[in-house]
Amino acid sequence: MIIIDELNIKKILKDSDLEELFQVSLKKQEWIWVNRDIFLDIIYNALEYDFIDEEDLNDKINNVSEEEFIQILNDKFKEIGWITVDQRLFEKLVDDFVVTEDIETYIYVDRKVYAK
């Protein structure tokens, strides 16, 4: 079993590619949303273990500030030519997107799609 105390969440984020973190093909995506509620899923996707104590992992993730977590993702998305769009603006651009009022949601959009 993996020892949670030895995990470095920021290093996992930095060393994993976006497709691994989100379990999607970015070529098939136009946008991706992220908020604190899915931080556990993002990190879990990057770990190659059949079983891990999610409560312990979540505690480890909570030791990383939301700002640090998002900044790492911002940098990774910027490297592939995606941009961050405010969710309120994005709601006006995409019919099926609804702003989350109770939690900050970050929207990453392929720059080519956004330009359209």
Rosetta constraint file for C-alpha pairs under 8 A:
AtomPair CA 1 CA 51 HARMONIC 7.38 0.50
AtomPair CA 1 CA 52 HARMONIC 7.15 0.50
AtomPair CA 2 CA 49 HARMONIC 7.75 0.50
AtomPair CA 2 CA 52 HARMONIC 6.77 0.50
AtomPair CA 3 CA 7 HARMONIC 7.30 0.50
AtomPair CA 4 CA 56 HARMONIC 6.60 0.50
AtomPair CA 4 CA 57 HARMONIC 6.28 0.50
AtomPair CA 4 CA 60 HARMONIC 7.36 0.50
AtomPair CA 5 CA 60 HARMONIC 7.55 0.50
AtomPair CA 7 CA 12 HARMONIC 7.92 0.50
AtomPair CA 7 CA 60 HARMONIC 7.81 0.50
AtomPair CA 8 CA 12 HARMONIC 6.25 0.50
AtomPair CA 9 CA 13 HARMONIC 6.28 0.50
AtomPair CA 9 CA 43 HARMONIC 7.42 0.50
AtomPair CA 9 CA 60 HARMONIC 7.29 0.50
AtomPair CA 9 CA 61 HARMONIC 6.35 0.50
AtomPair CA 9 CA 64 HARMONIC 7.35 0.50
AtomPair CA 10 CA 14 HARMONIC 6.14 0.50
AtomPair CA 10 CA 64 HARMONIC 7.51 0.50
AtomPair CA 10 CA 69 HARMONIC 7.09 0.50
AtomPair CA 10 CA 72 HARMONIC 7.70 0.50
AtomPair CA 11 CA 15 HARMONIC 5.86 0.50
AtomPair CA 12 CA 16 HARMONIC 5.97 0.50
AtomPair CA 12 CA 43 HARMONIC 7.27 0.50
AtomPair CA 12 CA 46 HARMONIC 7.12 0.50
AtomPair CA 13 CA 17 HARMONIC 7.97 0.50
AtomPair CA 13 CA 21 HARMONIC 7.72 0.50
AtomPair CA 13 CA 43 HARMONIC 7.20 0.50
AtomPair CA 13 CA 46 HARMONIC 7.98 0.50
AtomPair CA 13 CA 69 HARMONIC 7.89 0.50
AtomPair CA 13 CA 72 HARMONIC 6.97 0.50
AtomPair CA 13 CA 73 HARMONIC 7.58 0.50
AtomPair CA 14 CA 72 HARMONIC 6.63 0.50
AtomPair CA 14 CA 76 HARMONIC 7.79 0.50
AtomPair CA 16 CA 20 HARMONIC 6.41 0.50
AtomPair CA 16 CA 21 HARMONIC 6.54 0.50
AtomPair CA 16 CA 46 HARMONIC 6.48 0.50
AtomPair CA 17 CA 21 HARMONIC 6.34 0.50
AtomPair CA 17 CA 76 HARMONIC 7.99 0.50
AtomPair CA 18 CA 22 HARMONIC 6.05 0.50
AtomPair CA 18 CA 23 HARMONIC 7.97 0.50
AtomPair CA 18 CA 26 HARMONIC 7.93 0.50
AtomPair CA 18 CA 76 HARMONIC 7.25 0.50
AtomPair CA 18 CA 77 HARMONIC 7.71 0.50
AtomPair CA 19 CA 23 HARMONIC 5.28 0.50
AtomPair CA 19 CA 24 HARMONIC 5.23 0.50
AtomPair CA 19 CA 25 HARMONIC 5.79 0.50
AtomPair CA 19 CA 26 HARMONIC 6.37 0.50
AtomPair CA 20 CA 24 HARMONIC 7.31 0.50
AtomPair CA 20 CA 45 HARMONIC 6.47 0.50
AtomPair CA 20 CA 46 HARMONIC 5.91 0.50
AtomPair CA 21 CA 42 HARMONIC 5.05 0.50
AtomPair CA 21 CA 43 HARMONIC 6.59 0.50
AtomPair CA 21 CA 45 HARMONIC 5.38 0.50
AtomPair CA 21 CA 46 HARMONIC 5.37 0.50
AtomPair CA 22 CA 42 HARMONIC 5.98 0.50
AtomPair CA 22 CA 45 HARMONIC 6.90 0.50
AtomPair CA 23 CA 45 HARMONIC 6.83 0.50
AtomPair CA 24 CA 28 HARMONIC 7.87 0.50
AtomPair CA 24 CA 29 HARMONIC 7.77 0.50
AtomPair CA 25 CA 29 HARMONIC 6.75 0.50
AtomPair CA 26 CA 30 HARMONIC 7.60 0.50
AtomPair CA 30 CA 109 HARMONIC 5.96 0.50
AtomPair CA 30 CA 110 HARMONIC 5.54 0.50
AtomPair CA 30 CA 113 HARMONIC 6.36 0.50
AtomPair CA 31 CA 107 HARMONIC 6.95 0.50
AtomPair CA 31 CA 108 HARMONIC 5.45 0.50
AtomPair CA 31 CA 109 HARMONIC 4.28 0.50
AtomPair CA 31 CA 110 HARMONIC 6.18 0.50
AtomPair CA 32 CA 107 HARMONIC 5.87 0.50
AtomPair CA 32 CA 108 HARMONIC 5.24 0.50
AtomPair CA 32 CA 109 HARMONIC 6.62 0.50
AtomPair CA 33 CA 105 HARMONIC 6.59 0.50
AtomPair CA 33 CA 106 HARMONIC 5.57 0.50
AtomPair CA 33 CA 107 HARMONIC 4.50 0.50
AtomPair CA 33 CA 108 HARMONIC 6.23 0.50
AtomPair CA 34 CA 38 HARMONIC 6.71 0.50
AtomPair CA 34 CA 39 HARMONIC 7.86 0.50
AtomPair CA 34 CA 105 HARMONIC 5.65 0.50
AtomPair CA 34 CA 106 HARMONIC 5.11 0.50
AtomPair CA 34 CA 107 HARMONIC 6.47 0.50
AtomPair CA 35 CA 39 HARMONIC 6.96 0.50
AtomPair CA 35 CA 103 HARMONIC 7.13 0.50
AtomPair CA 35 CA 104 HARMONIC 6.16 0.50
AtomPair CA 35 CA 105 HARMONIC 4.69 0.50
AtomPair CA 35 CA 106 HARMONIC 6.19 0.50
AtomPair CA 36 CA 66 HARMONIC 6.97 0.50
AtomPair CA 36 CA 103 HARMONIC 7.69 0.50
AtomPair CA 36 CA 104 HARMONIC 7.72 0.50
AtomPair CA 36 CA 105 HARMONIC 7.89 0.50
AtomPair CA 38 CA 42 HARMONIC 6.26 0.50
AtomPair CA 39 CA 43 HARMONIC 6.34 0.50
AtomPair CA 39 CA 61 HARMONIC 7.36 0.50
AtomPair CA 40 CA 44 HARMONIC 5.92 0.50
AtomPair CA 40 CA 54 HARMONIC 7.78 0.50
AtomPair CA 40 CA 57 HARMONIC 7.38 0.50
AtomPair CA 40 CA 58 HARMONIC 6.00 0.50
AtomPair CA 40 CA 61 HARMONIC 7.02 0.50
AtomPair CA 41 CA 45 HARMONIC 6.01 0.50
AtomPair CA 42 CA 46 HARMONIC 6.81 0.50
AtomPair CA 43 CA 47 HARMONIC 6.65 0.50
AtomPair CA 52 CA 57 HARMONIC 7.51 0.50
AtomPair CA 53 CA 57 HARMONIC 6.22 0.50
AtomPair CA 54 CA 58 HARMONIC 5.83 0.50
AtomPair CA 55 CA 59 HARMONIC 6.26 0.50
AtomPair CA 56 CA 60 HARMONIC 6.37 0.50
AtomPair CA 57 CA 61 HARMONIC 6.24 0.50
AtomPair CA 58 CA 62 HARMONIC 6.11 0.50
AtomPair CA 59 CA 63 HARMONIC 6.63 0.50
AtomPair CA 60 CA 64 HARMONIC 7.44 0.50
AtomPair CA 64 CA 68 HARMONIC 6.51 0.50
AtomPair CA 64 CA 69 HARMONIC 6.59 0.50
AtomPair CA 65 CA 69 HARMONIC 6.29 0.50
AtomPair CA 66 CA 70 HARMONIC 6.04 0.50
AtomPair CA 67 CA 71 HARMONIC 5.95 0.50
AtomPair CA 68 CA 72 HARMONIC 6.32 0.50
AtomPair CA 69 CA 73 HARMONIC 6.55 0.50
AtomPair CA 70 CA 74 HARMONIC 5.94 0.50
AtomPair CA 71 CA 75 HARMONIC 6.20 0.50
AtomPair CA 72 CA 76 HARMONIC 6.33 0.50
AtomPair CA 73 CA 77 HARMONIC 6.09 0.50
AtomPair CA 74 CA 78 HARMONIC 6.03 0.50
AtomPair CA 74 CA 83 HARMONIC 7.91 0.50
AtomPair CA 74 CA 84 HARMONIC 7.28 0.50
AtomPair CA 75 CA 79 HARMONIC 6.30 0.50
AtomPair CA 76 CA 80 HARMONIC 6.96 0.50
AtomPair CA 77 CA 81 HARMONIC 6.49 0.50
AtomPair CA 77 CA 82 HARMONIC 5.15 0.50
AtomPair CA 77 CA 83 HARMONIC 6.82 0.50
AtomPair CA 77 CA 108 HARMONIC 7.25 0.50
AtomPair CA 78 CA 82 HARMONIC 5.22 0.50
AtomPair CA 78 CA 83 HARMONIC 6.13 0.50
AtomPair CA 81 CA 110 HARMONIC 6.55 0.50
AtomPair CA 81 CA 111 HARMONIC 6.02 0.50
AtomPair CA 82 CA 108 HARMONIC 6.26 0.50
AtomPair CA 82 CA 109 HARMONIC 5.31 0.50
AtomPair CA 82 CA 110 HARMONIC 4.33 0.50
AtomPair CA 82 CA 111 HARMONIC 5.01 0.50
AtomPair CA 83 CA 108 HARMONIC 5.53 0.50
AtomPair CA 83 CA 109 HARMONIC 5.37 0.50
AtomPair CA 83 CA 110 HARMONIC 6.43 0.50
AtomPair CA 83 CA 111 HARMONIC 5.89 0.50
AtomPair CA 84 CA 106 HARMONIC 7.06 0.50
AtomPair CA 84 CA 107 HARMONIC 5.63 0.50
AtomPair CA 84 CA 108 HARMONIC 4.65 0.50
AtomPair CA 84 CA 109 HARMONIC 6.32 0.50
AtomPair CA 85 CA 89 HARMONIC 7.00 0.50
AtomPair CA 85 CA 90 HARMONIC 6.35 0.50
AtomPair CA 85 CA 106 HARMONIC 7.30 0.50
AtomPair CA 85 CA 107 HARMONIC 5.42 0.50
AtomPair CA 85 CA 108 HARMONIC 6.28 0.50
AtomPair CA 85 CA 109 HARMONIC 6.95 0.50
AtomPair CA 86 CA 90 HARMONIC 6.14 0.50
AtomPair CA 86 CA 106 HARMONIC 6.94 0.50
AtomPair CA 86 CA 107 HARMONIC 6.62 0.50
AtomPair CA 87 CA 91 HARMONIC 6.05 0.50
AtomPair CA 87 CA 99 HARMONIC 6.01 0.50
AtomPair CA 87 CA 105 HARMONIC 6.62 0.50
AtomPair CA 87 CA 106 HARMONIC 6.58 0.50
AtomPair CA 87 CA 107 HARMONIC 6.15 0.50
AtomPair CA 88 CA 92 HARMONIC 6.83 0.50
AtomPair CA 88 CA 99 HARMONIC 6.11 0.50
AtomPair CA 89 CA 93 HARMONIC 6.65 0.50
AtomPair CA 90 CA 94 HARMONIC 6.09 0.50
AtomPair CA 90 CA 97 HARMONIC 7.47 0.50
AtomPair CA 90 CA 107 HARMONIC 7.68 0.50
AtomPair CA 91 CA 95 HARMONIC 6.77 0.50
AtomPair CA 91 CA 96 HARMONIC 7.79 0.50
AtomPair CA 91 CA 97 HARMONIC 5.31 0.50
AtomPair CA 91 CA 98 HARMONIC 5.86 0.50
AtomPair CA 91 CA 99 HARMONIC 6.32 0.50
AtomPair CA 99 CA 105 HARMONIC 7.86 0.50
AtomPair CA 100 CA 104 HARMONIC 6.86 0.50
AtomPair CA 100 CA 105 HARMONIC 6.63 0.50
AtomPair CA 109 CA 113 HARMONIC 7.01 0.50
AtomPair CA 109 CA 114 HARMONIC 6.40 0.50
AtomPair CA 110 CA 114 HARMONIC 6.28 0.50
AtomPair CA 111 CA 115 HARMONIC 6.11 0.50
AtomPair CA 112 CA 116 HARMONIC 6.75 0.50
